[in-house]
Amino acid sequence: MGVNPALPRKVSEVLTKYGWDIEYFKGFILGLVWLDLFHENSRYEAFLDVEAGELSTEDNDILGQYATYLSHEIEMERYRFSAGCKVNEKSFPANYRKEHKLFQWACGVNMACRILEVMLEDGDVERESANLYILDKIAETVFPFLDKQFALDFFSEINEAKMTSGECLPLLVKLRTDLPSMIRDITLSSQMISEIPTFDDDDEPFDGPIGNIHGYFVGVTNLYDVNDVVDDLLPRVMVGNKTERLKSVKTLLDYSEKALGGEFFTQNKGHFWGVHETRTYMRVLTALAEVYRSGLQREKAIECYEKSLLLCDNDNLGARYLLADLYVELRRVDDALALIAKFNDVGAMMLFTKALALFLKMGNSTEAKKGLKAAMKSNGFVVPMLLDIIPIAKELPDYYGLGDENEAILYVAHNRLLWRNTPGALEWLQQIEIKK
């Protein structure tokens, strides 16, 4: 949906007559869309604080056309700020003067909120948790640009310390930098308010297309309820559209993390999984690593696995195996060897990766051969499968035991390319196998 290049200029001319900037109008329409109050034929006298009928039909139509265009851009997640809509980094108070564009924008959003509040008081709309949720999100996102004292209190609460204007200024800059993503999040939430599925205890939850994930969390604040929603959605997003998978899993991780809270991470670091409430978060973190890994974003996958091990010393989800493989794949051999030494596993999954890491670091050395022989002793099926002497099964097994054929199948299926892409590694295996 395009817009006539002359339309924003005409809108600015109309608004200027009444002492406002186009940013004020953009903020107002944004708030209306967020709060599901926008209608194409709206009249704008109340918005401009003028008497009914004072705004000409032509001016009202101009504002209506631009409002329709803006609402479409917002719903399509294409909302953009105008040039100059930035924080004044030299003076904190200057950001709260009427001529400041960002302040005008915040005033516009606030006007939309005031309209909803009046409608709630008059009983024109129900006082639903969804509306209150959106209002809370707007307050955190927009109001620091609207009121100086609100900003001081807001940043002081976040940092748990009394903040001065000078200390708040860089935080205001950071908040402005984050605004586009915050606007997108609120837009997604508001779009889904009317689409939140309901189900009885006997029904299958969330049957059918997922749509925007944010909508499932509107009004859901209890940790256990958040975990239930995440647990229900995770398996579905993992088999969904590949282009949406990464975004969806990251969104679920964000909700799970916020539900636990920052203090929870500090208090329980190293003991995750042992605390039942953390298991949802750990599963999503592992899923995100898997998505990164399958998308060849190996460094990001490594970060996820490292975080998993940091939170859970016992590694109940087996992050160490995939992390060791990734270290070797990226030739971070010392990191791989240190990780393997830390857990001292005796199974093929780690011992063969250790042998390959030693070969990469030392070549056909006594140490590398010793490592390979220990690995071969742990499972005699792996080398023949890597060398295609024994064909690997087409279907992966659901379980394995130490030293059995299933263990070899799983290891080779995941690491065959790792060995083949290491120059000389398969020839080295063949030499050892012949001498065995």
Contacts in CASP RR format, 6 or more apart in sequence:
PFRMAT RR
TARGET T0000
AUTHOR 0000-0000-0000
METHOD contacts of the structure
MODEL  1
MGVNPALPRKVSEVLTKYGWDIEYFKGFILGLVWLDLFHENSRYEAFLDV
EAGELSTEDNDILGQYATYLSHEIEMERYRFSAGCKVNEKSFPANYRKEH
KLFQWACGVNMACRILEVMLEDGDVERESANLYILDKIAETVFPFLDKQF
ALDFFSEINEAKMTSGECLPLLVKLRTDLPSMIRDITLSSQMISEIPTFD
DDDEPFDGPIGNIHGYFVGVTNLYDVNDVVDDLLPRVMVGNKTERLKSVK
TLLDYSEKALGGEFFTQNKGHFWGVHETRTYMRVLTALAEVYRSGLQREK
AIECYEKSLLLCDNDNLGARYLLADLYVELRRVDDALALIAKFNDVGAMM
LFTKALALFLKMGNSTEAKKGLKAAMKSNGFVVPMLLDIIPIAKELPDYY
GLGDENEAILYVAHNRLLWRNTPGALEWLQQIEIKK
1 69 0 8 1.000
1 72 0 8 1.000
1 73 0 8 1.000
2 69 0 8 1.000
3 66 0 8 1.000
3 69 0 8 1.000
7 62 0 8 1.000
7 65 0 8 1.000
7 66 0 8 1.000
7 69 0 8 1.000
8 22 0 8 1.000
8 66 0 8 1.000
10 62 0 8 1.000
11 22 0 8 1.000
11 25 0 8 1.000
11 62 0 8 1.000
11 63 0 8 1.000
11 66 0 8 1.000
12 21 0 8 1.000
12 22 0 8 1.000
14 59 0 8 1.000
14 62 0 8 1.000
14 63 0 8 1.000
15 21 0 8 1.000
15 22 0 8 1.000
15 24 0 8 1.000
15 25 0 8 1.000
15 48 0 8 1.000
18 48 0 8 1.000
18 49 0 8 1.000
18 50 0 8 1.000
20 48 0 8 1.000
20 104 0 8 1.000
21 99 0 8 1.000
21 101 0 8 1.000
21 104 0 8 1.000
22 82 0 8 1.000
23 81 0 8 1.000
23 82 0 8 1.000
23 85 0 8 1.000
23 101 0 8 1.000
23 102 0 8 1.000
23 104 0 8 1.000
23 105 0 8 1.000
24 104 0 8 1.000
24 105 0 8 1.000
24 107 0 8 1.000
24 108 0 8 1.000
24 111 0 8 1.000
25 47 0 8 1.000
25 63 0 8 1.000
25 66 0 8 1.000
25 67 0 8 1.000
25 108 0 8 1.000
26 70 0 8 1.000
26 81 0 8 1.000
26 82 0 8 1.000
26 105 0 8 1.000
26 108 0 8 1.000
27 105 0 8 1.000
27 106 0 8 1.000
27 108 0 8 1.000
27 109 0 8 1.000
27 112 0 8 1.000
28 47 0 8 1.000
28 108 0 8 1.000
28 109 0 8 1.000
28 111 0 8 1.000
28 112 0 8 1.000
29 38 0 8 1.000
29 67 0 8 1.000
29 70 0 8 1.000
29 71 0 8 1.000
29 74 0 8 1.000
29 112 0 8 1.000
30 70 0 8 1.000
30 74 0 8 1.000
30 79 0 8 1.000
30 108 0 8 1.000
30 109 0 8 1.000
30 112 0 8 1.000
30 183 0 8 1.000
31 37 0 8 1.000
31 108 0 8 1.000
31 109 0 8 1.000
31 112 0 8 1.000
31 113 0 8 1.000
31 138 0 8 1.000
32 38 0 8 1.000
32 42 0 8 1.000
32 67 0 8 1.000
32 71 0 8 1.000
32 112 0 8 1.000
32 115 0 8 1.000
33 70 0 8 1.000
33 71 0 8 1.000
33 74 0 8 1.000
33 75 0 8 1.000
33 187 0 8 1.000
33 190 0 8 1.000
34 74 0 8 1.000
34 109 0 8 1.000
34 112 0 8 1.000
34 134 0 8 1.000
34 138 0 8 1.000
34 186 0 8 1.000
34 187 0 8 1.000
34 190 0 8 1.000
35 112 0 8 1.000
35 113 0 8 1.000
35 115 0 8 1.000
35 116 0 8 1.000
35 131 0 8 1.000
35 134 0 8 1.000
35 135 0 8 1.000
35 190 0 8 1.000
36 190 0 8 1.000
36 193 0 8 1.000
36 194 0 8 1.000
37 112 0 8 1.000
37 115 0 8 1.000
37 116 0 8 1.000
37 119 0 8 1.000
38 67 0 8 1.000
38 71 0 8 1.000
40 64 0 8 1.000
40 67 0 8 1.000
40 68 0 8 1.000
41 64 0 8 1.000
42 64 0 8 1.000
42 67 0 8 1.000
43 55 0 8 1.000
43 60 0 8 1.000
44 55 0 8 1.000
44 60 0 8 1.000
44 63 0 8 1.000
44 64 0 8 1.000
45 51 0 8 1.000
45 52 0 8 1.000
45 53 0 8 1.000
45 54 0 8 1.000
45 55 0 8 1.000
46 115 0 8 1.000
47 111 0 8 1.000
48 55 0 8 1.000
70 79 0 8 1.000
73 79 0 8 1.000
73 80 0 8 1.000
74 187 0 8 1.000
75 187 0 8 1.000
75 191 0 8 1.000
77 184 0 8 1.000
77 187 0 8 1.000
77 188 0 8 1.000
79 180 0 8 1.000
79 183 0 8 1.000
79 184 0 8 1.000
79 187 0 8 1.000
81 105 0 8 1.000
81 179 0 8 1.000
81 180 0 8 1.000
82 101 0 8 1.000
84 101 0 8 1.000
85 101 0 8 1.000
85 102 0 8 1.000
85 105 0 8 1.000
86 101 0 8 1.000
86 102 0 8 1.000
86 176 0 8 1.000
87 95 0 8 1.000
87 102 0 8 1.000
87 169 0 8 1.000
87 172 0 8 1.000
87 173 0 8 1.000
87 176 0 8 1.000
88 94 0 8 1.000
88 95 0 8 1.000
88 100 0 8 1.000
89 169 0 8 1.000
89 173 0 8 1.000
92 148 0 8 1.000
92 165 0 8 1.000
92 166 0 8 1.000
92 168 0 8 1.000
92 169 0 8 1.000
92 172 0 8 1.000
93 148 0 8 1.000
93 165 0 8 1.000
94 100 0 8 1.000
95 102 0 8 1.000
95 103 0 8 1.000
95 145 0 8 1.000
95 148 0 8 1.000
95 172 0 8 1.000
96 103 0 8 1.000
96 146 0 8 1.000
96 147 0 8 1.000
96 148 0 8 1.000
97 103 0 8 1.000
98 104 0 8 1.000
102 145 0 8 1.000
102 176 0 8 1.000
103 145 0 8 1.000
103 146 0 8 1.000
105 145 0 8 1.000
106 142 0 8 1.000
106 143 0 8 1.000
106 145 0 8 1.000
106 146 0 8 1.000
107 146 0 8 1.000
109 138 0 8 1.000
109 142 0 8 1.000
109 146 0 8 1.000
110 142 0 8 1.000
110 143 0 8 1.000
110 146 0 8 1.000
113 135 0 8 1.000
113 138 0 8 1.000
116 125 0 8 1.000
116 131 0 8 1.000
116 135 0 8 1.000
117 135 0 8 1.000
119 125 0 8 1.000
120 127 0 8 1.000
120 131 0 8 1.000
125 131 0 8 1.000
129 218 0 8 1.000
129 219 0 8 1.000
130 193 0 8 1.000
130 196 0 8 1.000
130 218 0 8 1.000
130 219 0 8 1.000
131 193 0 8 1.000
133 189 0 8 1.000
133 218 0 8 1.000
133 219 0 8 1.000
134 186 0 8 1.000
134 189 0 8 1.000
134 190 0 8 1.000
134 193 0 8 1.000
137 185 0 8 1.000
137 186 0 8 1.000
137 189 0 8 1.000
138 186 0 8 1.000
140 154 0 8 1.000
141 175 0 8 1.000
141 179 0 8 1.000
141 182 0 8 1.000
141 183 0 8 1.000
141 186 0 8 1.000
143 150 0 8 1.000
143 151 0 8 1.000
143 154 0 8 1.000
144 150 0 8 1.000
144 151 0 8 1.000
144 154 0 8 1.000
144 155 0 8 1.000
144 172 0 8 1.000
144 175 0 8 1.000
145 151 0 8 1.000
145 172 0 8 1.000
145 175 0 8 1.000
145 176 0 8 1.000
148 165 0 8 1.000
151 168 0 8 1.000
151 172 0 8 1.000
152 163 0 8 1.000
152 165 0 8 1.000
152 168 0 8 1.000
155 163 0 8 1.000
155 167 0 8 1.000
155 168 0 8 1.000
155 171 0 8 1.000
155 172 0 8 1.000
156 162 0 8 1.000
156 163 0 8 1.000
158 171 0 8 1.000
159 171 0 8 1.000
163 171 0 8 1.000
185 214 0 8 1.000
188 212 0 8 1.000
188 213 0 8 1.000
188 214 0 8 1.000
188 215 0 8 1.000
189 212 0 8 1.000
189 214 0 8 1.000
189 215 0 8 1.000
189 217 0 8 1.000
189 218 0 8 1.000
191 212 0 8 1.000
191 215 0 8 1.000
192 211 0 8 1.000
192 212 0 8 1.000
192 214 0 8 1.000
192 215 0 8 1.000
192 216 0 8 1.000
192 218 0 8 1.000
193 215 0 8 1.000
193 218 0 8 1.000
195 211 0 8 1.000
195 212 0 8 1.000
195 215 0 8 1.000
196 215 0 8 1.000
196 216 0 8 1.000
196 218 0 8 1.000
197 205 0 8 1.000
197 206 0 8 1.000
197 207 0 8 1.000
197 216 0 8 1.000
199 205 0 8 1.000
199 206 0 8 1.000
199 207 0 8 1.000
205 232 0 8 1.000
206 216 0 8 1.000
206 232 0 8 1.000
206 233 0 8 1.000
206 236 0 8 1.000
210 233 0 8 1.000
210 236 0 8 1.000
210 237 0 8 1.000
210 248 0 8 1.000
213 233 0 8 1.000
213 237 0 8 1.000
213 248 0 8 1.000
213 251 0 8 1.000
213 252 0 8 1.000
214 251 0 8 1.000
216 229 0 8 1.000
216 233 0 8 1.000
217 226 0 8 1.000
217 229 0 8 1.000
217 255 0 8 1.000
220 226 0 8 1.000
220 229 0 8 1.000
221 259 0 8 1.000
223 259 0 8 1.000
223 260 0 8 1.000
223 277 0 8 1.000
224 277 0 8 1.000
226 255 0 8 1.000
226 256 0 8 1.000
226 259 0 8 1.000
226 280 0 8 1.000
227 256 0 8 1.000
227 259 0 8 1.000
227 277 0 8 1.000
227 280 0 8 1.000
229 255 0 8 1.000
230 252 0 8 1.000
230 255 0 8 1.000
230 256 0 8 1.000
230 280 0 8 1.000
230 284 0 8 1.000
231 280 0 8 1.000
231 283 0 8 1.000
233 248 0 8 1.000
233 252 0 8 1.000
234 249 0 8 1.000
234 252 0 8 1.000
234 283 0 8 1.000
234 284 0 8 1.000
234 287 0 8 1.000
237 244 0 8 1.000
237 245 0 8 1.000
237 248 0 8 1.000
237 249 0 8 1.000
237 252 0 8 1.000
238 245 0 8 1.000
238 249 0 8 1.000
238 287 0 8 1.000
238 290 0 8 1.000
238 291 0 8 1.000
245 291 0 8 1.000
246 288 0 8 1.000
246 291 0 8 1.000
246 292 0 8 1.000
249 284 0 8 1.000
249 287 0 8 1.000
249 288 0 8 1.000
249 291 0 8 1.000
250 288 0 8 1.000
252 284 0 8 1.000
253 281 0 8 1.000
253 284 0 8 1.000
253 285 0 8 1.000
253 288 0 8 1.000
256 280 0 8 1.000
256 281 0 8 1.000
256 284 0 8 1.000
257 265 0 8 1.000
257 281 0 8 1.000
260 277 0 8 1.000
260 278 0 8 1.000
260 281 0 8 1.000
264 277 0 8 1.000
265 311 0 8 1.000
268 275 0 8 1.000
268 278 0 8 1.000
268 311 0 8 1.000
269 310 0 8 1.000
269 311 0 8 1.000
270 310 0 8 1.000
270 311 0 8 1.000
270 312 0 8 1.000
270 313 0 8 1.000
271 312 0 8 1.000
271 313 0 8 1.000
272 278 0 8 1.000
272 281 0 8 1.000
272 282 0 8 1.000
272 311 0 8 1.000
272 312 0 8 1.000
273 279 0 8 1.000
273 282 0 8 1.000
273 312 0 8 1.000
273 314 0 8 1.000
273 316 0 8 1.000
273 317 0 8 1.000
274 312 0 8 1.000
274 314 0 8 1.000
274 316 0 8 1.000
278 311 0 8 1.000
278 312 0 8 1.000
282 308 0 8 1.000
282 311 0 8 1.000
282 312 0 8 1.000
282 316 0 8 1.000
282 317 0 8 1.000
283 317 0 8 1.000
285 304 0 8 1.000
285 307 0 8 1.000
285 308 0 8 1.000
285 311 0 8 1.000
286 304 0 8 1.000
286 308 0 8 1.000
286 317 0 8 1.000
286 319 0 8 1.000
288 304 0 8 1.000
289 301 0 8 1.000
289 304 0 8 1.000
289 305 0 8 1.000
289 308 0 8 1.000
289 319 0 8 1.000
289 322 0 8 1.000
290 301 0 8 1.000
292 298 0 8 1.000
292 300 0 8 1.000
292 301 0 8 1.000
292 304 0 8 1.000
293 301 0 8 1.000
293 322 0 8 1.000
293 326 0 8 1.000
298 326 0 8 1.000
298 329 0 8 1.000
298 330 0 8 1.000
299 330 0 8 1.000
301 322 0 8 1.000
301 326 0 8 1.000
302 323 0 8 1.000
302 326 0 8 1.000
302 327 0 8 1.000
302 330 0 8 1.000
305 319 0 8 1.000
305 320 0 8 1.000
305 322 0 8 1.000
305 323 0 8 1.000
305 326 0 8 1.000
306 323 0 8 1.000
308 315 0 8 1.000
308 317 0 8 1.000
308 319 0 8 1.000
309 315 0 8 1.000
309 319 0 8 1.000
309 320 0 8 1.000
309 323 0 8 1.000
312 319 0 8 1.000
315 343 0 8 1.000
320 339 0 8 1.000
320 340 0 8 1.000
320 343 0 8 1.000
320 345 0 8 1.000
320 350 0 8 1.000
321 349 0 8 1.000
321 350 0 8 1.000
321 353 0 8 1.000
323 339 0 8 1.000
324 336 0 8 1.000
324 339 0 8 1.000
324 340 0 8 1.000
324 350 0 8 1.000
324 353 0 8 1.000
324 354 0 8 1.000
324 357 0 8 1.000
325 353 0 8 1.000
325 414 0 8 1.000
325 415 0 8 1.000
325 418 0 8 1.000
327 333 0 8 1.000
327 335 0 8 1.000
327 336 0 8 1.000
327 339 0 8 1.000
327 357 0 8 1.000
328 336 0 8 1.000
328 353 0 8 1.000
328 356 0 8 1.000
328 357 0 8 1.000
328 360 0 8 1.000
328 418 0 8 1.000
329 418 0 8 1.000
331 360 0 8 1.000
333 357 0 8 1.000
333 360 0 8 1.000
333 361 0 8 1.000
334 361 0 8 1.000
336 353 0 8 1.000
336 354 0 8 1.000
336 357 0 8 1.000
337 354 0 8 1.000
337 357 0 8 1.000
337 358 0 8 1.000
337 361 0 8 1.000
340 350 0 8 1.000
340 353 0 8 1.000
340 354 0 8 1.000
340 357 0 8 1.000
343 350 0 8 1.000
345 351 0 8 1.000
346 378 0 8 1.000
346 402 0 8 1.000
347 378 0 8 1.000
347 379 0 8 1.000
347 402 0 8 1.000
347 403 0 8 1.000
347 407 0 8 1.000
348 375 0 8 1.000
348 378 0 8 1.000
348 379 0 8 1.000
348 382 0 8 1.000
348 402 0 8 1.000
348 403 0 8 1.000
348 407 0 8 1.000
348 408 0 8 1.000
348 411 0 8 1.000
349 407 0 8 1.000
349 410 0 8 1.000
349 411 0 8 1.000
351 371 0 8 1.000
351 374 0 8 1.000
351 375 0 8 1.000
351 378 0 8 1.000
352 372 0 8 1.000
352 375 0 8 1.000
352 379 0 8 1.000
352 382 0 8 1.000
352 411 0 8 1.000
352 415 0 8 1.000
353 415 0 8 1.000
353 418 0 8 1.000
354 371 0 8 1.000
354 375 0 8 1.000
355 368 0 8 1.000
355 371 0 8 1.000
355 372 0 8 1.000
355 374 0 8 1.000
355 375 0 8 1.000
356 418 0 8 1.000
356 419 0 8 1.000
356 422 0 8 1.000
356 425 0 8 1.000
358 365 0 8 1.000
358 367 0 8 1.000
358 368 0 8 1.000
358 371 0 8 1.000
358 372 0 8 1.000
359 368 0 8 1.000
359 372 0 8 1.000
359 422 0 8 1.000
359 425 0 8 1.000
359 428 0 8 1.000
360 422 0 8 1.000
361 368 0 8 1.000
362 368 0 8 1.000
363 428 0 8 1.000
364 428 0 8 1.000
364 431 0 8 1.000
368 428 0 8 1.000
369 432 0 8 1.000
372 428 0 8 1.000
372 429 0 8 1.000
372 432 0 8 1.000
373 432 0 8 1.000
375 382 0 8 1.000
376 382 0 8 1.000
376 383 0 8 1.000
376 432 0 8 1.000
376 436 0 8 1.000
378 402 0 8 1.000
378 403 0 8 1.000
379 402 0 8 1.000
379 403 0 8 1.000
379 404 0 8 1.000
379 407 0 8 1.000
379 408 0 8 1.000
379 411 0 8 1.000
380 403 0 8 1.000
380 408 0 8 1.000
381 390 0 8 1.000
381 403 0 8 1.000
381 404 0 8 1.000
381 405 0 8 1.000
381 407 0 8 1.000
381 408 0 8 1.000
381 409 0 8 1.000
382 408 0 8 1.000
382 411 0 8 1.000
382 412 0 8 1.000
383 389 0 8 1.000
383 429 0 8 1.000
383 432 0 8 1.000
383 433 0 8 1.000
384 390 0 8 1.000
384 433 0 8 1.000
385 391 0 8 1.000
385 392 0 8 1.000
385 408 0 8 1.000
385 409 0 8 1.000
385 412 0 8 1.000
386 412 0 8 1.000
386 416 0 8 1.000
386 419 0 8 1.000
386 426 0 8 1.000
386 429 0 8 1.000
387 426 0 8 1.000
387 429 0 8 1.000
387 430 0 8 1.000
387 433 0 8 1.000
392 409 0 8 1.000
392 412 0 8 1.000
392 413 0 8 1.000
392 416 0 8 1.000
393 409 0 8 1.000
396 409 0 8 1.000
396 410 0 8 1.000
396 413 0 8 1.000
397 406 0 8 1.000
397 409 0 8 1.000
397 410 0 8 1.000
399 406 0 8 1.000
400 406 0 8 1.000
400 407 0 8 1.000
400 409 0 8 1.000
400 410 0 8 1.000
401 407 0 8 1.000
419 425 0 8 1.000
419 426 0 8 1.000
419 429 0 8 1.000
420 426 0 8 1.000
END
